[in-house]
């Protein structure tokens, strides 16, 4: 049986690890620089 303290610490660590993961994945896949139209004329 795992102690309640260890369960709580594991939950907190999982939350910290997960924070920003979705945003970071989007940045990796799409990048942060917007597309610029080049040579319009």
C-alpha distance matrix in Angstrom:
0.0 3.8 6.5 9.2 11.7 10.5 10.3 13.7 15.1 14.4 16.1 19.0 19.5 19.7 22.2 24.2 24.4 25.5 28.1 31.6 30.6 32.8 35.7 35.5 35.4 38.5 40.2 39.6 40.9 43.8 44.5 45.5 49.3 51.3 53.8 57.3 60.4 62.7 66.5 67.2 71.0
3.8 0.0 3.8 6.5 8.4 6.7 6.9 10.3 11.4 10.8 12.9 15.4 15.9 16.4 18.9 20.7 21.0 22.4 24.8 28.4 27.5 29.9 32.7 32.4 32.6 35.7 37.2 36.7 38.3 41.1 41.5 42.4 46.2 48.2 50.9 54.3 57.5 59.8 63.6 64.3 68.1
6.5 3.8 0.0 3.8 5.3 5.3 6.4 8.8 10.0 10.8 12.6 14.5 15.5 16.7 18.7 20.3 21.2 22.7 24.7 28.4 28.1 30.5 33.0 32.9 33.5 36.4 37.8 37.6 39.4 41.9 42.2 42.7 46.5 48.6 51.4 54.8 58.0 60.4 64.2 64.8 68.6
9.2 6.5 3.8 0.0 3.8 5.5 5.0 6.1 8.6 9.8 10.6 12.3 14.2 15.3 16.6 18.5 19.9 21.1 22.7 26.4 26.5 28.7 31.1 31.3 32.1 34.8 36.3 36.4 38.1 40.4 40.7 41.0 44.8 46.7 49.6 53.0 56.2 58.7 62.5 63.0 66.8
11.7 8.4 5.3 3.8 0.0 3.8 5.4 5.1 6.2 8.6 9.9 10.6 12.3 14.2 15.5 16.6 18.3 20.0 21.3 25.0 25.3 27.9 30.0 30.0 31.1 33.9 35.0 35.2 37.1 39.4 39.3 39.4 43.2 45.3 48.4 51.6 55.0 57.3 61.1 61.8 65.5
10.5 6.7 5.3 5.5 3.8 0.0 3.8 5.4 5.1 6.1 8.6 9.8 10.4 12.1 14.2 15.3 16.3 18.2 20.0 23.6 23.4 26.2 28.4 28.1 29.0 32.0 33.1 32.9 34.9 37.4 37.4 37.8 41.6 43.8 46.7 50.0 53.4 55.6 59.4 60.2 63.9
10.3 6.9 6.4 5.0 5.4 3.8 0.0 3.8 5.5 5.2 6.2 8.7 9.9 10.6 12.4 14.4 15.3 16.5 18.5 22.2 21.8 24.2 26.7 26.7 27.3 30.2 31.6 31.6 33.3 35.7 36.0 36.5 40.3 42.3 45.1 48.5 51.8 54.1 58.0 58.6 62.4
13.7 10.3 8.8 6.1 5.1 5.4 3.8 0.0 3.8 5.4 5.1 6.2 8.6 9.9 10.7 12.4 14.3 15.4 16.7 20.4 20.8 23.1 25.2 25.5 26.6 29.2 30.5 30.9 32.7 34.8 34.9 35.0 38.8 40.8 43.8 47.0 50.3 52.8 56.6 57.1 60.9
15.1 11.4 10.0 8.6 6.2 5.1 5.5 3.8 0.0 3.8 5.4 5.1 6.1 8.6 9.9 10.6 12.2 14.2 15.4 19.1 19.4 22.2 24.1 23.9 25.2 28.0 28.9 29.1 31.2 33.5 33.3 33.4 37.1 39.4 42.4 45.6 49.0 51.3 55.1 55.8 59.6
14.4 10.8 10.8 9.8 8.6 6.1 5.2 5.4 3.8 0.0 3.8 5.4 5.1 6.1 8.6 9.9 10.4 12.2 14.3 17.8 17.4 20.2 22.5 22.1 22.9 25.9 27.1 26.9 28.8 31.3 31.4 31.9 35.7 37.9 40.7 44.1 47.4 49.6 53.4 54.2 58.0
16.1 12.9 12.6 10.6 9.9 8.6 6.2 5.1 5.4 3.8 0.0 3.8 5.5 5.1 6.2 8.7 9.9 10.5 12.3 16.0 15.9 18.2 20.6 20.8 21.6 24.2 25.7 26.0 27.7 29.9 30.2 30.5 34.3 36.2 39.1 42.4 45.7 48.1 51.9 52.5 56.3
19.0 15.4 14.5 12.3 10.6 9.8 8.7 6.2 5.1 5.4 3.8 0.0 3.8 5.4 5.1 6.2 8.6 9.9 10.7 14.4 15.1 17.7 19.4 19.6 21.0 23.6 24.6 25.1 27.2 29.1 29.0 28.9 32.7 34.7 37.8 41.0 44.4 46.8 50.6 51.2 54.9
19.5 15.9 15.5 14.2 12.3 10.4 9.9 8.6 6.1 5.1 5.5 3.8 0.0 3.8 5.4 5.1 6.1 8.5 10.0 13.5 13.6 16.7 18.4 17.9 19.2 22.2 22.9 23.0 25.3 27.5 27.2 27.5 31.2 33.5 36.5 39.7 43.1 45.3 49.1 49.9 53.7
19.7 16.4 16.7 15.3 14.2 12.1 10.6 9.9 8.6 6.1 5.1 5.4 3.8 0.0 3.8 5.5 5.1 6.1 8.6 12.0 11.4 14.1 16.4 16.2 16.9 19.8 21.1 21.1 22.9 25.3 25.5 26.0 29.8 31.9 34.7 38.1 41.4 43.6 47.5 48.2 52.0
22.2 18.9 18.7 16.6 15.5 14.2 12.4 10.7 9.9 8.6 6.2 5.1 5.4 3.8 0.0 3.8 5.4 5.1 6.1 9.8 10.2 12.6 14.5 15.0 16.2 18.6 19.8 20.5 22.3 24.2 24.3 24.4 28.2 30.1 33.0 36.4 39.6 42.1 45.9 46.4 50.2
24.2 20.7 20.3 18.5 16.6 15.3 14.4 12.4 10.6 9.9 8.7 6.2 5.1 5.5 3.8 0.0 3.8 5.5 5.3 8.8 9.7 12.8 13.9 13.7 15.6 18.2 18.7 19.4 21.7 23.5 23.0 22.9 26.6 28.9 32.0 35.1 38.6 40.8 44.6 45.3 49.1
24.4 21.0 21.2 19.9 18.3 16.3 15.3 14.3 12.2 10.4 9.9 8.6 6.1 5.1 5.4 3.8 0.0 3.8 5.7 8.2 7.7 11.2 12.8 11.9 13.2 16.3 16.9 16.9 19.2 21.5 21.2 21.6 25.3 27.7 30.6 33.8 37.2 39.3 43.1 44.0 47.8
25.5 22.4 22.7 21.1 20.0 18.2 16.5 15.4 14.2 12.2 10.5 9.9 8.5 6.1 5.1 5.5 3.8 0.0 3.8 6.3 5.4 8.1 10.4 10.3 11.2 13.9 15.2 15.6 17.3 19.4 19.6 20.1 23.9 25.9 28.7 32.1 35.3 37.7 41.5 42.1 45.9
28.1 24.8 24.7 22.7 21.3 20.0 18.5 16.7 15.4 14.3 12.3 10.7 10.0 8.6 6.1 5.3 5.7 3.8 0.0 3.8 5.5 7.9 8.8 9.4 11.4 13.3 14.2 15.4 17.4 18.8 18.6 18.4 22.2 24.1 27.2 30.4 33.7 36.2 40.0 40.5 44.3
31.6 28.4 28.4 26.4 25.0 23.6 22.2 20.4 19.1 17.8 16.0 14.4 13.5 12.0 9.8 8.8 8.2 6.3 3.8 0.0 3.8 5.5 5.3 6.0 8.5 10.0 10.5 12.2 14.2 15.3 14.9 14.6 18.4 20.3 23.4 26.6 30.0 32.4 36.2 36.7 40.5
30.6 27.5 28.1 26.5 25.3 23.4 21.8 20.8 19.4 17.4 15.9 15.1 13.6 11.4 10.2 9.7 7.7 5.4 5.5 3.8 0.0 3.8 5.5 5.1 6.0 8.6 9.8 10.4 12.2 14.1 14.3 15.0 18.8 20.7 23.4 26.8 30.0 32.3 36.1 36.8 40.6
32.8 29.9 30.5 28.7 27.9 26.2 24.2 23.1 22.2 20.2 18.2 17.7 16.7 14.1 12.6 12.8 11.2 8.1 7.9 5.5 3.8 0.0 3.8 5.5 5.1 6.3 8.7 9.9 10.6 12.1 13.0 13.8 17.4 18.8 21.3 24.8 27.8 30.4 34.2 34.5 38.4
35.7 32.7 33.0 31.1 30.0 28.4 26.7 25.2 24.1 22.5 20.6 19.4 18.4 16.4 14.5 13.9 12.8 10.4 8.8 5.3 5.5 3.8 0.0 3.8 5.4 5.1 6.3 8.7 9.9 10.4 10.5 10.5 14.2 15.7 18.6 21.9 25.1 27.7 31.5 31.9 35.7
35.5 32.4 32.9 31.3 30.0 28.1 26.7 25.5 23.9 22.1 20.8 19.6 17.9 16.2 15.0 13.7 11.9 10.3 9.4 6.0 5.1 5.5 3.8 0.0 3.8 5.4 5.0 6.2 8.6 9.9 9.4 10.0 13.8 16.0 18.7 22.0 25.3 27.5 31.3 32.2 35.9
35.4 32.6 33.5 32.1 31.1 29.0 27.3 26.6 25.2 22.9 21.6 21.0 19.2 16.9 16.2 15.6 13.2 11.2 11.4 8.5 6.0 5.1 5.4 3.8 0.0 3.8 5.4 5.1 6.2 8.5 9.3 11.2 14.7 16.5 18.5 22.1 25.1 27.3 31.1 31.9 35.7
38.5 35.7 36.4 34.8 33.9 32.0 30.2 29.2 28.0 25.9 24.2 23.6 22.2 19.8 18.6 18.2 16.3 13.9 13.3 10.0 8.6 6.3 5.1 5.4 3.8 0.0 3.8 5.4 5.1 5.8 7.2 8.8 12.1 13.3 15.4 19.0 21.9 24.4 28.1 28.7 32.5
40.2 37.2 37.8 36.3 35.0 33.1 31.6 30.5 28.9 27.1 25.7 24.6 22.9 21.1 19.8 18.7 16.9 15.2 14.2 10.5 9.8 8.7 6.3 5.0 5.4 3.8 0.0 3.8 5.5 5.3 4.5 5.8 9.3 11.4 13.8 17.2 20.4 22.6 26.4 27.3 31.0
39.6 36.7 37.6 36.4 35.2 32.9 31.6 30.9 29.1 26.9 26.0 25.1 23.0 21.1 20.5 19.4 16.9 15.6 15.4 12.2 10.4 9.9 8.7 6.2 5.1 5.4 3.8 0.0 3.8 5.8 5.6 8.4 11.2 13.6 15.3 18.7 21.7 23.4 27.2 28.4 32.1
40.9 38.3 39.4 38.1 37.1 34.9 33.3 32.7 31.2 28.8 27.7 27.2 25.3 22.9 22.3 21.7 19.2 17.3 17.4 14.2 12.2 10.6 9.9 8.6 6.2 5.1 5.5 3.8 0.0 3.8 6.0 9.4 11.7 13.1 14.1 17.8 20.4 22.3 26.0 27.0 30.7
43.8 41.1 41.9 40.4 39.4 37.4 35.7 34.8 33.5 31.3 29.9 29.1 27.5 25.3 24.2 23.5 21.5 19.4 18.8 15.3 14.1 12.1 10.4 9.9 8.5 5.8 5.3 5.8 3.8 0.0 3.8 6.8 8.6 9.4 10.5 14.2 16.9 19.1 22.8 23.6 27.3
44.5 41.5 42.2 40.7 39.3 37.4 36.0 34.9 33.3 31.4 30.2 29.0 27.2 25.5 24.3 23.0 21.2 19.6 18.6 14.9 14.3 13.0 10.5 9.4 9.3 7.2 4.5 5.6 6.0 3.8 0.0 3.8 5.9 8.1 9.9 13.2 16.5 18.3 22.1 23.2 26.9
45.5 42.4 42.7 41.0 39.4 37.8 36.5 35.0 33.4 31.9 30.5 28.9 27.5 26.0 24.4 22.9 21.6 20.1 18.4 14.6 15.0 13.8 10.5 10.0 11.2 8.8 5.8 8.4 9.4 6.8 3.8 0.0 3.8 6.4 9.5 12.3 15.9 18.0 21.7 22.7 26.3
49.3 46.2 46.5 44.8 43.2 41.6 40.3 38.8 37.1 35.7 34.3 32.7 31.2 29.8 28.2 26.6 25.3 23.9 22.2 18.4 18.8 17.4 14.2 13.8 14.7 12.1 9.3 11.2 11.7 8.6 5.9 3.8 0.0 3.8 6.6 8.9 12.5 14.3 18.1 19.2 22.8
51.3 48.2 48.6 46.7 45.3 43.8 42.3 40.8 39.4 37.9 36.2 34.7 33.5 31.9 30.1 28.9 27.7 25.9 24.1 20.3 20.7 18.8 15.7 16.0 16.5 13.3 11.4 13.6 13.1 9.4 8.1 6.4 3.8 0.0 3.8 6.3 9.8 12.3 16.1 16.5 20.2
53.8 50.9 51.4 49.6 48.4 46.7 45.1 43.8 42.4 40.7 39.1 37.8 36.5 34.7 33.0 32.0 30.6 28.7 27.2 23.4 23.4 21.3 18.6 18.7 18.5 15.4 13.8 15.3 14.1 10.5 9.9 9.5 6.6 3.8 0.0 3.8 6.7 9.3 13.0 13.5 17.3
57.3 54.3 54.8 53.0 51.6 50.0 48.5 47.0 45.6 44.1 42.4 41.0 39.7 38.1 36.4 35.1 33.8 32.1 30.4 26.6 26.8 24.8 21.9 22.0 22.1 19.0 17.2 18.7 17.8 14.2 13.2 12.3 8.9 6.3 3.8 0.0 3.8 6.1 9.7 10.4 14.0
60.4 57.5 58.0 56.2 55.0 53.4 51.8 50.3 49.0 47.4 45.7 44.4 43.1 41.4 39.6 38.6 37.2 35.3 33.7 30.0 30.0 27.8 25.1 25.3 25.1 21.9 20.4 21.7 20.4 16.9 16.5 15.9 12.5 9.8 6.7 3.8 0.0 3.8 6.8 6.8 10.6
62.7 59.8 60.4 58.7 57.3 55.6 54.1 52.8 51.3 49.6 48.1 46.8 45.3 43.6 42.1 40.8 39.3 37.7 36.2 32.4 32.3 30.4 27.7 27.5 27.3 24.4 22.6 23.4 22.3 19.1 18.3 18.0 14.3 12.3 9.3 6.1 3.8 0.0 3.8 5.9 9.0
66.5 63.6 64.2 62.5 61.1 59.4 58.0 56.6 55.1 53.4 51.9 50.6 49.1 47.5 45.9 44.6 43.1 41.5 40.0 36.2 36.1 34.2 31.5 31.3 31.1 28.1 26.4 27.2 26.0 22.8 22.1 21.7 18.1 16.1 13.0 9.7 6.8 3.8 0.0 3.8 5.6
67.2 64.3 64.8 63.0 61.8 60.2 58.6 57.1 55.8 54.2 52.5 51.2 49.9 48.2 46.4 45.3 44.0 42.1 40.5 36.7 36.8 34.5 31.9 32.2 31.9 28.7 27.3 28.4 27.0 23.6 23.2 22.7 19.2 16.5 13.5 10.4 6.8 5.9 3.8 0.0 3.8
71.0 68.1 68.6 66.8 65.5 63.9 62.4 60.9 59.6 58.0 56.3 54.9 53.7 52.0 50.2 49.1 47.8 45.9 44.3 40.5 40.6 38.4 35.7 35.9 35.7 32.5 31.0 32.1 30.7 27.3 26.9 26.3 22.8 20.2 17.3 14.0 10.6 9.0 5.6 3.8 0.0
